[in-house]
Every structure is written in structure tokens, then in C-alpha cells.
Amino acid sequence: MTSPAARRGRGVGLRPRLTLVATAVVAVVSALLLWLGWMLVGGVVGAVPALPAGTMVRVGDLLVPAEEVSEAVAAAARRQVLTAGLIAFPLVVAAGGVVSWVLVGRVLGPLHAVTATARRLTVESLDTRTGLRDARGEVAELAAGFDAMLDRLQASFDAQRRFVANASHELRTPLAVLRTEVDVTLSDPGVDEVELRRMAEVVRDATRRADDLIAGLLLLARTEAAELANPEPVDLAEVLVPALAAVRPEADRRGLRIQVHAGPATCVGDAVLLERVAGNLLENAVRHNVSGGWVQVRTGVHEGCAELEVSSSGAVIPGEKVAELFEPFRRGPVARTAAVPGSGLGLSIVRAVAKAHGGVARAEPVEGGGLAVRVHLPAVVARPERAARDEAGGADVRADQLRA
């Protein structure tokens, strides 16, 4: 039901107003034409050659001077034009109003279709479209733009539904583990200290997983919804240092060879978020690798972009499946992710952070198995002394390569 405020704001519709304007224009033009006809008829009759002055003309049984006859004929012609015009004037105005009403209705018909579609829309019926196939001109552009907006809204709502469903599923798993472990332990009257410790370890791991998932969701939401608060110059080669230190123990344990080629790559952004990008890429490269595999890391500037590239060996990933890895809770093929920790938000956060910095994140499969992820961010030109220091720091990082 339309609210009173909406009815007051809507007022008189566009069709009556356009019809009234068109009818008024027809009335003004008709009145002008009637006045011109009245003037022209009198002038034409007055311009007829007159008889010599003093000539008498017989009209019926009367003799009338020629001058009076000419004036009488002109006045009679004007009266006839005025009489016919006054009869035709309302008919023309009425016909103009009817035609205007019909034509305006046909022109505004597609707009009513768009309005009706908008009123029918709900979250559950975003697949509705205007269906205007015969529209032309600006109306066709309006309908096409409205349908394109609905396509974007539907895609956004579908992505939101999938995200909520996946997040609920991911959160339900550690909670189910917690509940199961507690129920099993409480139902065993002879539980000992060893069993309690085992349960405590399981509960700790499950809570840690839930905490990591919630932290990832909050970071993803904050990155996608807000702009950078305090951007500052950040060298991607520098944010690699703590990220490499964090994955070094696991890389050594699995016998991975990590090669680092760190060149100066300065951009403007949030150092914490960019460090999270480097950390996520390296964690994915190490966790989803094969034993004895390799990881290559590179930073530098190319075509005005600061680049961070992390490539690694691993399971074979079909090219058409690579784009899906940037969606939340997508972990790639089973062979790559079996028994691997993580929430499946790593690449989603990478893409969101890159977008917040005005850049992009792309990935492509590696021949023989594995994945290469490249982050491109707008680069800034460093001062000469800063560039020299960055080059020296990059050399130090390159010398600190991890080898199995």
C-alpha cells in the first residue's frame, strides 16, 4: 500500500500534466490561427478594387454608396470567419487533448512498465526484468540501464547469500567439534587426566580455528566496506620480511625451497593490510604445497605498478577454476587442501586489500602443478636516497633465501 507521504509527494501524474501542456499549446495555436484568418479575410476583401467615389450600387431595392458596400462585405466576411472559428476552436482543442492523452500514454507506457517492475521487486524476485523489447531511444536506454542495475543487484545478493551460507557452515564445524568432544567426555564416568588433556587440546584447536575464521571475516568486511584511513608509502619488499619469518619454520619442516627476489616496490597504502597480503600469499604457498616443493617470491616495479608475486608448486589447478579461488571459502582441489588448516578467506582478503589500494590481484596456474598470484598496486617514485636504501635492503633479503 502506498503511504500518505508517498501520495503527497507524487502529486499529479506526468501524463495529465503533459496532456494539459499539449492541449494548451493547441489552444494557443488555434486562437492565433483564428485571429490571423480574421485579419486576412478582412484585408483581402478590403483590397478588392473599388468603384469610383460617389458611385451608387443597388442592393436589393436600395441604392447604397460603393464605399459602404465594400465595408459591409468585409465585415460580413469577418463575421463568417469568426463564427466558423468559434465553432471549430473547441472541437480542435478537444481533439488535441484526446490525441495528446493517447500519445503521451503510449510514450509513457514503458516508464510505467519500469515502475511496475520496481514495485514488484523483492529480495526473492530480483530475477524480474522490464522485458521492454520494442522500446526505442531514451526509454530503451532507461530500461536497459534498469535491467543492468538489477543484474548487479542480483549478483550482489547471490554472492551475499553464498557468503553467509559458507560462513555459517565454516563456523558450525568447530562448534560441532567442541560440542561433540564435551558431550563424549561428560558421558564417560571413568574419564582420566589423559582423556581430559586430549579433549582440551581438541577444544583449543577448534576455538583457534573459529577465532581465525572470525578474524578473517572481520578483516574482509573492514577491507571491503571502508577506505584506507592513513595511507603512507610502503615498500612491498619490507612487508615480506615478517611474512617470510612467520612461514619459515613450516617451510623447513616440509622441505620447501623458497627463493626471494626482492626489489624496491613502493606504493601508498596501509602497511598492516599489505603485510597481511604478503602473509596470506606465503601461507597459502607453503600450506598448499607438496613436500619438497618450491616457492618463489618477487617484488619490483613494472609499467608503473608495484608488484608482489608469489608462485609455488602444488596440485594441478584447471585454468577455469582459478578465478573461483578468490571467492570466500574456496580452497582449491582436494589434493591441494586435504588436511590443510585455514578458513578459505586468504585470497579473498588479498583481492579486497588490493582493490582498496586501487590495484588488482590475479592468479594463473603453474605448468606441472601449482599457482602463481600477482598483486599489482599503483607505484610511487621514491627519492634517490630512499631508492638506494631500498636496493640495499632488497639485496639483503635476496641473500637470506630459505633452502631445504
Protein Blocks (a to p, Z undefined) as FASTA:
>chain_A
ZZfklmmmnmpafklmmmmmmmmmmmmmmmmmmmmmmmmmmmmmmmpccddehiacdehj
accdfklmmmmmmmmmmmmmmmmmmmmmmmmmmmmmmmmmmmmmmmmmmmmmmmmmmmmp
cfklmmbcfkiakbghjllmmmmmmmmmmmmmmmmmmmmmmmmmmmmmmmmmmmmmmmmm
mmmmmmpmkbcfklmmmmmmmmmmmmmmmmmmmmmmmmmmmmmmpccfbgcdddfklmmm
mmmmmmmmmmmmnopacddddddddddddfklmmmmmmmmmmmmmmmmcehiacdddddd
eehiacdddddedddddfklmmmmmpghiabjfklmgoiacehlmmmmmmmmmmmnopac
dddddehiacddddddddddddfklmmmmmmmmmmmmmmcccZZ
